[in-house]
Amino acid sequence: MYHRPPVIGEYLLRKLQSYDIEHIFGIPGDYVLRFYNLIEQSSIQHIGMTREDAAGYAADAYARTRGMGAACVTYCVGGLSMVNAVAGAYAEKSPVVVISGAPGIKERGKDALLHHKVRDFHTQQRIYDEITVATALLDEPFTAFNEIDRVLDAVYRYKRPGYIELPRDMVDARGTLYQRPSTGGHLSDPDILDAAVEDACNFINQSKKPIILAGVELHRFGYQNKLIHLVEEKRIPVVATLLGKSVIPESHPLYLGIYEGAMGQEDVREFVEDSDCVIILGAFMTDVNLGIYTANLDRTRSVYATTEKINVRYRAYDEVTFDDFLDGLNSPKLRRRRKPNLDWALKGREPFEVKPNAPLKVNRLFQHLNEFISDELTVIADVGDSLFGAVELDIHQHTNFISPAYYTSMGFAVPASVGAQFSMPDTRCLVIVGDGAFQMTGTELSTTVRYGFNPIVVVLNNHGYGTERHLLEGTFNDIGCWNYSRMPTLFGAGRGFHVRTEGEFDEAIKTALAETQHFTLIEVELDKLDTSPALARLAERMSGTV
Amino acid sequence: MYHRPPVIGEYLLRKLQSYDIEHIFGIPGDYVLRFYNLIEQSSIQHIGMTREDAAGYAADAYARTRGMGAACVTYCVGGLSMVNAVAGAYAEKSPVVVISGAPGIKERGKDALLHHKVRDFHTQQRIYDEITVATALLDEPFTAFNEIDRVLDAVYRYKRPGYIELPRDMVDARGTLYQRPSTGGHLSDPDILDAAVEDACNFINQSKKPIILAGVELHRFGYQNKLIHLVEEKRIPVVATLLGKSVIPESHPLYLGIYEGAMGQEDVREFVEDSDCVIILGAFMTDVNLGIYTANLDRTRSVYATTEKINVRYRAYDEVTFDDFLDGLNSPKLRRRRKPNLDWALKGREPFEVKPNAPLKVNRLFQHLNEFISDELTVIADVGDSLFGAVELDIHQHTNFISPAYYTSMGFAVPASVGAQFSMPDTRCLVIVGDGAFQMTGTELSTTVRYGFNPIVVVLNNHGYGTERHLLEGTFNDIGCWNYSRMPTLFGAGRGFHVRTEGEFDEAIKTALAETQHFTLIEVELDKLDTSPALARLAERMSGTV
């Protein structure tokens, strides 16, 4: 394969490329400069962000849409600034590789107080042990390649982050090629697989009104086609979780909408909860995902399959992979049903009529925005009403909706748009973000200017932490007021609008869609207490537990 | 003391107040709202920042200047966003108390997938175990008060951060008053103390040219007066470390300057390295602090005392407190010396003459800035040349210089100014920050607007990561260009200047000093490769190891 073994930094870059990584997001620092130098010589492009957490969010969005992403930072001051972003990727199963520079192994003698060190030289790795599936310190050349393989394999297999610490005196050290024995992957036990498939098919075949609840793992592991096959061949209707939104094109005739318990649409909720057989595939049973546990799904009438477990009602089947189980459901053992009657769900939306002078309201804003959703747009929703409102948007293609719907970390969306844009150059990002979240990471728009991107950023300005106002109000929910629409002045590029009425919004969004040469920021002035219907329902449920 | 035991949240607030804490920095979130509600009812003021890491930096600066600081955030998405700031406080011994909301104990059953959770419910606490001296999860009322006491005692005693996790269903739970046995503090063994003091005094008394190297612990533990007494009574001249800058008023006649090995002033270096007795007090022997190990101090001619160890040459003395040891040095056992001849150091600065049309250069900029330093200003330096240049400023009073000189995390300064301002309302902050660091946290100026502060922020714009350019150049050191002086447009307040010549800077800084009603940002246009003399020397030393 190689004439002679490459140096460790080079091997790492080649392995990343073999996972389709063409961009690495990050910020340099002295402990990682030597590796940055190698990146610059390679065909991977380094993307400079303004902050490390933003680099983490960008790598996360890249990973979600491309299968793997990478961020590269310096020791501690860099790596520890990215902990929250990587924790979010862990929680939501996004395969992000974190590469951190570090003091050289030879510098570490006598517990030297080198700059950026916290307690001891292993502090950062121990922290990453908590938020990744695998970590490695490449502290000597003999095992380095093997360690790189181990971490990347784990990231690929579990779709969770991994951590590689590369001391600066190891970057140019020549490694030892080592033919790692193939782990052979995770295989099903054929007998248990048969039993599981038979049990599930019998249960589904006997049911009167089965429905599939599709979750985000179908997307992360690339099983969307298996899902579509199952839906179309067996004629079983499908709903998605919040985190799984757009795992199936939302225009599909058998797709009914997002199921999120009492938080979501009433007719969807009823259909799912009346079902005698809910086939839950690749979904995390999380609180926000399922409407703060208002979801009413019991195990006596469900099949629940993920990459971590396969359950048919109360029976668990170990040693069965999700992949094989999905193939089993797609086999002739599961009968093709009659075409379900879904007329109630196909009523279609009323066309939206702009009332030019009407003040903007969250609910109507999203209906309005829905008119402009197209195949070319990727919607990236931040948390709070940016997320709850965006649930209502009809996403035409799969993978065109990205949000931190489980971990719900504020400030994800703007930096994530940078990663999505590099991953999918033909798309245009529509970012929806609240004012509080925008104050956290909105200046990352600077990076979109730098690389010539053109996101449309809708800032929902309700003057504070809106979701919290509905749970418990106090002055702590107030924030400073920015002139968001003046951001272009700061960056010397882009277009800003500050809109208060439906007519103004209509004009702004149309201009934004027409002007593709730069970012457009639309600050939408909202009433402090205005909410989407979903948030209103959520707040009612949650305020008891706050 | 109390008629009946208070609720846990209330007890925590009262204890914080007993440590002189009047402000808590943070961002609310649903898991911490109930505690925020209690803060709002108390006499402690909540200070809303735009981001959690900024809250951490503000609490750090507050802690450095007041003796203890506190930050309050929500679970994981908040707490994990503050890891780097708290790690910096740990590395530089700043007593910051982190209070994190968390899911209620009753909600945690069956490993529920509540939002914001990463791997399990203890992930965040385990991460904080790595970057604090004590952590506590207040999971039941019987031990809660005791646990709060334990963490705060440790923070106070070690001047390092502590972590308290407060599940939302414990905030209003009534605790159990418990008379905690006094730990009695850390006491010296009288015989070992005598031996240590005698050994040190003999060594110093016999020396010809002793000098004190004063470090930051003298400030953190409030021993500045012991230092001044020692210097004045015994007539021993003194230098400070970079991190200890301003631990003694820099106008003191026995103060010679900052010692930082080959990175610093040559005459100071020679004086220290020619000394036959260097008395190192409360200094961290770190790399940047000591000029990347170019410092030439050997143990045969040093007394090295900190809160962690007491060494006289090669002899270590256990069970001796720093406090008692300092008192020992201040006793008659150490002789009063003749007045040292320090004429060489008292040459004074040449008055700075502005060359109105001369383009700005880092070196002259700091000489120029020095003309404006007064007792009313607190200088807060970010990293890189903001720090190395600021070393040259003459700080008149102690505690009026704040910087992350060991951990050197970019983006510290602007948020830290908010904390310093609340801690010392009579001061005005002069913030010096590079363009790269400003892009990380500069929007925290929004918070200064919100609370009516008036920092002067000098942005050294050398178009990228300047320190790194001198270590290893590449396109990765470039960053996007902002119109920094337009920040006032974004916030609707403040004043901005963009200056290129000495004359323009002179006018800008004078205007800034005169206009006390708002922040002033002065963007200083510098050449990409211009450096302070200290950075040039540092880069020369470091470029070999990058």
HADDOCK unambig.tbl for C-alpha pairs under 7 A between the chains (distance, minus, plus):
assign (segid A and resid 28 and name CA) (segid B and resid 476 and name CA) 6.74 0.50 0.50
assign (segid A and resid 29 and name CA) (segid B and resid 468 and name CA) 6.91 0.50 0.50
assign (segid A and resid 30 and name CA) (segid B and resid 468 and name CA) 6.43 0.50 0.50
assign (segid A and resid 30 and name CA) (segid B and resid 546 and name CA) 6.24 0.50 0.50
assign (segid A and resid 31 and name CA) (segid B and resid 546 and name CA) 6.50 0.50 0.50
assign (segid A and resid 33 and name CA) (segid B and resid 472 and name CA) 6.71 0.50 0.50
assign (segid A and resid 33 and name CA) (segid B and resid 546 and name CA) 6.65 0.50 0.50
assign (segid A and resid 34 and name CA) (segid B and resid 546 and name CA) 6.41 0.50 0.50
assign (segid A and resid 48 and name CA) (segid B and resid 476 and name CA) 6.59 0.50 0.50
assign (segid A and resid 50 and name CA) (segid B and resid 439 and name CA) 5.98 0.50 0.50
assign (segid A and resid 50 and name CA) (segid B and resid 440 and name CA) 5.90 0.50 0.50
assign (segid A and resid 51 and name CA) (segid B and resid 440 and name CA) 5.45 0.50 0.50
assign (segid A and resid 77 and name CA) (segid B and resid 84 and name CA) 6.14 0.50 0.50
assign (segid A and resid 77 and name CA) (segid B and resid 409 and name CA) 5.34 0.50 0.50
assign (segid A and resid 80 and name CA) (segid B and resid 83 and name CA) 6.01 0.50 0.50
assign (segid A and resid 80 and name CA) (segid B and resid 84 and name CA) 4.81 0.50 0.50
assign (segid A and resid 81 and name CA) (segid B and resid 81 and name CA) 6.98 0.50 0.50
assign (segid A and resid 81 and name CA) (segid B and resid 83 and name CA) 6.78 0.50 0.50
assign (segid A and resid 81 and name CA) (segid B and resid 84 and name CA) 5.14 0.50 0.50
assign (segid A and resid 83 and name CA) (segid B and resid 80 and name CA) 6.03 0.50 0.50
assign (segid A and resid 83 and name CA) (segid B and resid 81 and name CA) 6.77 0.50 0.50
assign (segid A and resid 84 and name CA) (segid B and resid 77 and name CA) 6.15 0.50 0.50
assign (segid A and resid 84 and name CA) (segid B and resid 80 and name CA) 4.82 0.50 0.50
assign (segid A and resid 84 and name CA) (segid B and resid 81 and name CA) 5.13 0.50 0.50
assign (segid A and resid 87 and name CA) (segid B and resid 118 and name CA) 5.90 0.50 0.50
assign (segid A and resid 88 and name CA) (segid B and resid 118 and name CA) 6.97 0.50 0.50
assign (segid A and resid 90 and name CA) (segid B and resid 118 and name CA) 6.61 0.50 0.50
assign (segid A and resid 91 and name CA) (segid B and resid 117 and name CA) 6.99 0.50 0.50
assign (segid A and resid 91 and name CA) (segid B and resid 118 and name CA) 4.95 0.50 0.50
assign (segid A and resid 91 and name CA) (segid B and resid 119 and name CA) 6.85 0.50 0.50
assign (segid A and resid 113 and name CA) (segid B and resid 285 and name CA) 6.66 0.50 0.50
assign (segid A and resid 113 and name CA) (segid B and resid 286 and name CA) 4.58 0.50 0.50
assign (segid A and resid 113 and name CA) (segid B and resid 287 and name CA) 6.21 0.50 0.50
assign (segid A and resid 114 and name CA) (segid B and resid 286 and name CA) 5.90 0.50 0.50
assign (segid A and resid 114 and name CA) (segid B and resid 287 and name CA) 5.20 0.50 0.50
assign (segid A and resid 115 and name CA) (segid B and resid 286 and name CA) 6.89 0.50 0.50
assign (segid A and resid 115 and name CA) (segid B and resid 287 and name CA) 6.13 0.50 0.50
assign (segid A and resid 115 and name CA) (segid B and resid 288 and name CA) 6.32 0.50 0.50
assign (segid A and resid 115 and name CA) (segid B and resid 406 and name CA) 5.45 0.50 0.50
assign (segid A and resid 115 and name CA) (segid B and resid 407 and name CA) 5.31 0.50 0.50
assign (segid A and resid 115 and name CA) (segid B and resid 408 and name CA) 6.82 0.50 0.50
assign (segid A and resid 116 and name CA) (segid B and resid 406 and name CA) 6.95 0.50 0.50
assign (segid A and resid 116 and name CA) (segid B and resid 407 and name CA) 4.39 0.50 0.50
assign (segid A and resid 116 and name CA) (segid B and resid 408 and name CA) 6.35 0.50 0.50
assign (segid A and resid 117 and name CA) (segid B and resid 91 and name CA) 6.97 0.50 0.50
assign (segid A and resid 117 and name CA) (segid B and resid 407 and name CA) 6.68 0.50 0.50
assign (segid A and resid 118 and name CA) (segid B and resid 87 and name CA) 5.88 0.50 0.50
assign (segid A and resid 118 and name CA) (segid B and resid 88 and name CA) 6.96 0.50 0.50
assign (segid A and resid 118 and name CA) (segid B and resid 90 and name CA) 6.61 0.50 0.50
assign (segid A and resid 118 and name CA) (segid B and resid 91 and name CA) 4.94 0.50 0.50
assign (segid A and resid 119 and name CA) (segid B and resid 91 and name CA) 6.83 0.50 0.50
assign (segid A and resid 119 and name CA) (segid B and resid 131 and name CA) 6.98 0.50 0.50
assign (segid A and resid 123 and name CA) (segid B and resid 130 and name CA) 6.23 0.50 0.50
assign (segid A and resid 127 and name CA) (segid B and resid 127 and name CA) 5.35 0.50 0.50
assign (segid A and resid 130 and name CA) (segid B and resid 123 and name CA) 6.23 0.50 0.50
assign (segid A and resid 131 and name CA) (segid B and resid 119 and name CA) 6.99 0.50 0.50
assign (segid A and resid 168 and name CA) (segid B and resid 546 and name CA) 6.91 0.50 0.50
assign (segid A and resid 285 and name CA) (segid B and resid 113 and name CA) 6.67 0.50 0.50
assign (segid A and resid 286 and name CA) (segid B and resid 113 and name CA) 4.57 0.50 0.50
assign (segid A and resid 286 and name CA) (segid B and resid 114 and name CA) 5.88 0.50 0.50
assign (segid A and resid 286 and name CA) (segid B and resid 115 and name CA) 6.87 0.50 0.50
assign (segid A and resid 287 and name CA) (segid B and resid 113 and name CA) 6.21 0.50 0.50
assign (segid A and resid 287 and name CA) (segid B and resid 114 and name CA) 5.19 0.50 0.50
assign (segid A and resid 287 and name CA) (segid B and resid 115 and name CA) 6.12 0.50 0.50
assign (segid A and resid 288 and name CA) (segid B and resid 115 and name CA) 6.33 0.50 0.50
assign (segid A and resid 406 and name CA) (segid B and resid 115 and name CA) 5.46 0.50 0.50
assign (segid A and resid 406 and name CA) (segid B and resid 116 and name CA) 6.96 0.50 0.50
assign (segid A and resid 407 and name CA) (segid B and resid 115 and name CA) 5.31 0.50 0.50
assign (segid A and resid 407 and name CA) (segid B and resid 116 and name CA) 4.39 0.50 0.50
assign (segid A and resid 407 and name CA) (segid B and resid 117 and name CA) 6.68 0.50 0.50
assign (segid A and resid 408 and name CA) (segid B and resid 115 and name CA) 6.83 0.50 0.50
assign (segid A and resid 408 and name CA) (segid B and resid 116 and name CA) 6.36 0.50 0.50
assign (segid A and resid 409 and name CA) (segid B and resid 77 and name CA) 5.32 0.50 0.50
assign (segid A and resid 439 and name CA) (segid B and resid 50 and name CA) 5.99 0.50 0.50
assign (segid A and resid 440 and name CA) (segid B and resid 50 and name CA) 5.92 0.50 0.50
assign (segid A and resid 440 and name CA) (segid B and resid 51 and name CA) 5.45 0.50 0.50
assign (segid A and resid 446 and name CA) (segid B and resid 480 and name CA) 6.41 0.50 0.50
assign (segid A and resid 447 and name CA) (segid B and resid 480 and name CA) 6.77 0.50 0.50
assign (segid A and resid 450 and name CA) (segid B and resid 480 and name CA) 5.79 0.50 0.50
assign (segid A and resid 468 and name CA) (segid B and resid 29 and name CA) 6.92 0.50 0.50
assign (segid A and resid 468 and name CA) (segid B and resid 30 and name CA) 6.43 0.50 0.50
assign (segid A and resid 472 and name CA) (segid B and resid 33 and name CA) 6.72 0.50 0.50
assign (segid A and resid 476 and name CA) (segid B and resid 28 and name CA) 6.73 0.50 0.50
assign (segid A and resid 476 and name CA) (segid B and resid 48 and name CA) 6.56 0.50 0.50
assign (segid A and resid 479 and name CA) (segid B and resid 48 and name CA) 7.00 0.50 0.50
assign (segid A and resid 480 and name CA) (segid B and resid 446 and name CA) 6.39 0.50 0.50
assign (segid A and resid 480 and name CA) (segid B and resid 447 and name CA) 6.75 0.50 0.50
assign (segid A and resid 480 and name CA) (segid B and resid 450 and name CA) 5.78 0.50 0.50
assign (segid A and resid 481 and name CA) (segid B and resid 491 and name CA) 6.82 0.50 0.50
assign (segid A and resid 482 and name CA) (segid B and resid 490 and name CA) 5.64 0.50 0.50
assign (segid A and resid 482 and name CA) (segid B and resid 491 and name CA) 4.87 0.50 0.50
assign (segid A and resid 483 and name CA) (segid B and resid 490 and name CA) 4.93 0.50 0.50
assign (segid A and resid 483 and name CA) (segid B and resid 491 and name CA) 6.07 0.50 0.50
assign (segid A and resid 483 and name CA) (segid B and resid 492 and name CA) 6.96 0.50 0.50
assign (segid A and resid 484 and name CA) (segid B and resid 490 and name CA) 6.66 0.50 0.50
assign (segid A and resid 486 and name CA) (segid B and resid 489 and name CA) 6.92 0.50 0.50
assign (segid A and resid 486 and name CA) (segid B and resid 490 and name CA) 5.81 0.50 0.50
assign (segid A and resid 487 and name CA) (segid B and resid 490 and name CA) 6.68 0.50 0.50
assign (segid A and resid 489 and name CA) (segid B and resid 486 and name CA) 6.93 0.50 0.50
assign (segid A and resid 490 and name CA) (segid B and resid 482 and name CA) 5.62 0.50 0.50
assign (segid A and resid 490 and name CA) (segid B and resid 483 and name CA) 4.91 0.50 0.50
assign (segid A and resid 490 and name CA) (segid B and resid 484 and name CA) 6.63 0.50 0.50
assign (segid A and resid 490 and name CA) (segid B and resid 486 and name CA) 5.80 0.50 0.50
assign (segid A and resid 490 and name CA) (segid B and resid 487 and name CA) 6.68 0.50 0.50
assign (segid A and resid 491 and name CA) (segid B and resid 481 and name CA) 6.84 0.50 0.50
assign (segid A and resid 491 and name CA) (segid B and resid 482 and name CA) 4.88 0.50 0.50
assign (segid A and resid 491 and name CA) (segid B and resid 483 and name CA) 6.07 0.50 0.50
assign (segid A and resid 492 and name CA) (segid B and resid 483 and name CA) 6.95 0.50 0.50
assign (segid A and resid 546 and name CA) (segid B and resid 30 and name CA) 6.24 0.50 0.50
assign (segid A and resid 546 and name CA) (segid B and resid 31 and name CA) 6.51 0.50 0.50
assign (segid A and resid 546 and name CA) (segid B and resid 33 and name CA) 6.65 0.50 0.50
assign (segid A and resid 546 and name CA) (segid B and resid 34 and name CA) 6.40 0.50 0.50
assign (segid A and resid 546 and name CA) (segid B and resid 168 and name CA) 6.88 0.50 0.50
